[in-house]
Amino acid sequence: MKKAFHAANTRGNANHGWLNANHSFSFANYHNPERMNFGALRVLNDDTIAPGMGFGTHPHENMEIITIPLEGDLEHKDSMGNIGVINEGEIQVMSAGTGVHHSEYNKNADQAVKVLQLWVFPKKQNVTPRYDQMSVRDLKKPNDFYQVLSPNS
């Protein structure tokens, strides 16, 4: 696969007041036909969510979604029955498969939460949805590469 470099200041930006989103690829109202995806990577968003704000319940299907809070805590609820908080230093992996509804909110009333979110096209469509959450602190070799999503899972 070839390499691509997109400087941070060339990303699409949408500031909704409660959400300041930076899009590496075409997403929502940002459209750049030269930046639709990179291989299986469909979305790489760098979002800042205001205190107490977030995304109401919305659907996803046939997408692998990885969420990494860089600062703050993100509350998650979904139609699979998962309810919890993804804390700074944790990684959430959600396989939307045949379909899942979820919401995401900034758990903090006094600070913004900064989140990286990646969406990956799955190798196999219409799988049973699944959810996993892990702590980066539990990894044996910090700052090393770890597989959190596999085309075989």
ZIUR-V736074 format. One line per field, one symbol per residue. phi: phi as a letter, one per 20 degrees, with the letter a starting at -180 (. if undefined). psi: psi as a letter, one per 30 degrees, with the letter a starting at -180 (. if undefined). burial: 1 if it has 24 or more other ideal C-beta (glycine too) atoms within 12 Angstrom, else 0. A space follows every 10 residues. Layout:
BEGIN
phi: ???
psi: ???
burial: ???
END
This chain:
BEGIN
phi: .febccfgfd ffccddnecd dddfcgalee ccgeceacle feccdddddf gmdrefgbeb blbecdccfe bncdeccbfe necrceegnd cdcceflfpb dbcccffeec bfddcecddc fffcelefgb cbbceffeff cgmdecedbc fed
psi: kllkkjkegg lkkjjgdfkj kkkflkkbfk kjffieljbf jekjkjkkkl kglaklklll lhkkkkkjke kakkkkklff gkkakjlkgl kkkkjfbfkk kllkkjfkfg llkkkkkkkk kleklhlkkl klklkeffke jkglkkjfkk ff.
burial: 0000000000 1100000010 1111101000 0000001000 1111111111 0011100001 1111111111 0111111100 0101111101 1111111001 0101111100 0111111111 1100000010 1110000000 0000000110 000
END
